[in-house]
Amino acid sequence: MAPDGALRALADLTGAFVPLSLRDLASTLEDRLDKVPARLNEYGYDPFGMSPAAMRRALLPAAWLYRTWFRVETAGIDRVPEGRVLLVANHAGQLPFDGSMLAMAMLLEAEPPRLVRGMGEYWIPRIPWFNILATRGGQVVGTPESCQALLEADECVMVFPEGVRGISKPYRKAYRLQRFGLGFMRLALETGTPIVPVGIVGSEEQQPAFANLSGMARMLGMPALPVTPTFPWLGPLGLLPLPVKYRILFGAPLRFEGEAAEEDHLIEVRVEAVRTAIAALLERGLRERRGVFR
Amino acid sequence: MEKVLLTGIAGGQGRLVARRLLEGFEVCGVDRVPWEGRPRGVTVHQVDLRKKKFEDVVRTEQPTAIVHMGFIRHFRTDPRLRHDVNVRGTKQLLDHCIHYGVQKLVVLSSGYVYGAFPENPYNMDEDHPLSASRSYPEIRDLVEVDTLATAFIWKYPHIRTCVLRPVNILGYYVQSMIGEYLRQPRVPTMMGFDPMMQFIHEEDICEAIALALAHGLQGVFNVVGPGAVPLHTAIRETGGRAVPLPEPLVRPLFDRLFRLGLWPYPAGAIDFLKYPVTLDGSRFVEATGFKPLFGLQEIFQSVRRE
């Protein structure tokens, strides 16, 4: 048990030098994580490998980004119903800070706090250590089976139906919603899940991209290779987002009825309703903001 | 009184199942090795499933039910022999069921047949494809056995055939790959990976088999225990010490050592230390009302060394 003791001593020591506000944030996080409704076994894990205890430290950077860097404001978060729910949002900004800020909002501001489940990329489970972090934080590989299992377990799942089309788009297409995938609607119909449209304002300006070198990205096996004012010119530093102001607007829950196996064009009609709701939220968010950074 | 025949009756799990079934059945069995100190009333025939002598046993014993669990699951024998015993032995057994009026058949397959892959969803149901051979060709015989038995359900619907796919079985008596792995003094794991693993106690497997027979179940069923924990938690709770190894280095090494016969696990087994294989057992629960008696802590306690 010696390494454990040494680790704890080290953690205490760093704790002593951490600014007070950060320590406050850490204890808020711990408190919120304790309140997350979850079905944990005697070892503190849920069936999907999520563990609130393992996330105490790991979520601190995201919480700091939420409070200090992006100064996130939310509207209508009380509209998210209890039980199974799909949060459907616009996707932008080259790196998925929008996903982590949405998840943070649900953890820090929703009552009761929810641990949002994300649908991760297929390559995440192959990456050493990172796969453990993602799993403990409640992320699963984005297969329809996984999403259905999560919804049937009454979890809160976030999806970005624009996918790579949305997050990797250049700045000139900012706040123009790209084509939506249909999978989320079929799952919602299959599992009788309400959909909460979410508009995220701010993400478009965090890393404005001039271009996306998709040919080069394919060669390197990456999903996209954006060129921004800071990336790749400043190296890893260029990955840091601008300290834009984030606003996350939640719409009224939408409930759809019908068969999951219906023809594409019938599903598209319902998807369009969600897309329109998100567009309206974005428009409102853009109208209300006073600037990109405030 | 119904008579049940067990294959692999002298193995750790076989003995437990035999004792459990004695409560409601007349029990006989076959194995390649004898069972010293077996309970009274249990007859054991030392035969090879592939040989005519096994057919003679089925003909003379006239069991109404067969529980098929006599598989070679370790890698210490010649792989060709292993394949032949498991696959051809099963094929012969299925033929005997048709010819000698067996009414119920329970085949103890395993959850490994789904295979360990990065894209595996959590809680896979019975319709998930059996892909283990893709990354772990050494256990393709067990996938074939499962497929043979599953096809048998549809070909001969008058025989109540039930294929059980349990999660990792642990216990004091059972000789399972996972038990052997966890009992090592230093347990090799893959650096940066810690997949969720489900466990079930050997006594609960006996209960599941008894329930399958009592209900005359027909179909394919995952059998899931009390829950899942990360691999490293299981190692800690069984009193072992995990030794994380860098996979790019050890995979070729283990592969070489296994081929030379110096290491008991093929390289394909490594994926089960990286990716989750967790099953949804609700179909079996709905059909039988099965509820595992042993919790996770008790399961780990049963294989804990001091």
HADDOCK unambig.tbl for C-alpha pairs under 7 A between the chains (distance, minus, plus):
assign (segid A and resid 45 and name CA) (segid B and resid 229 and name CA) 6.64 0.50 0.50
assign (segid A and resid 47 and name CA) (segid B and resid 228 and name CA) 6.25 0.50 0.50
assign (segid A and resid 48 and name CA) (segid B and resid 122 and name CA) 6.19 0.50 0.50
assign (segid A and resid 49 and name CA) (segid B and resid 196 and name CA) 6.03 0.50 0.50
assign (segid A and resid 122 and name CA) (segid B and resid 119 and name CA) 6.17 0.50 0.50
assign (segid A and resid 125 and name CA) (segid B and resid 118 and name CA) 5.35 0.50 0.50
assign (segid A and resid 126 and name CA) (segid B and resid 118 and name CA) 6.41 0.50 0.50
assign (segid A and resid 128 and name CA) (segid B and resid 191 and name CA) 6.93 0.50 0.50
assign (segid A and resid 128 and name CA) (segid B and resid 192 and name CA) 4.13 0.50 0.50
assign (segid A and resid 128 and name CA) (segid B and resid 193 and name CA) 5.84 0.50 0.50
assign (segid A and resid 129 and name CA) (segid B and resid 192 and name CA) 4.11 0.50 0.50
assign (segid A and resid 129 and name CA) (segid B and resid 193 and name CA) 6.16 0.50 0.50
assign (segid A and resid 132 and name CA) (segid B and resid 193 and name CA) 6.40 0.50 0.50
assign (segid A and resid 132 and name CA) (segid B and resid 194 and name CA) 6.39 0.50 0.50
assign (segid A and resid 141 and name CA) (segid B and resid 119 and name CA) 6.28 0.50 0.50
assign (segid A and resid 141 and name CA) (segid B and resid 121 and name CA) 6.86 0.50 0.50
assign (segid A and resid 143 and name CA) (segid B and resid 121 and name CA) 6.81 0.50 0.50
assign (segid A and resid 145 and name CA) (segid B and resid 121 and name CA) 6.17 0.50 0.50
assign (segid A and resid 146 and name CA) (segid B and resid 121 and name CA) 4.97 0.50 0.50
assign (segid A and resid 146 and name CA) (segid B and resid 122 and name CA) 6.11 0.50 0.50
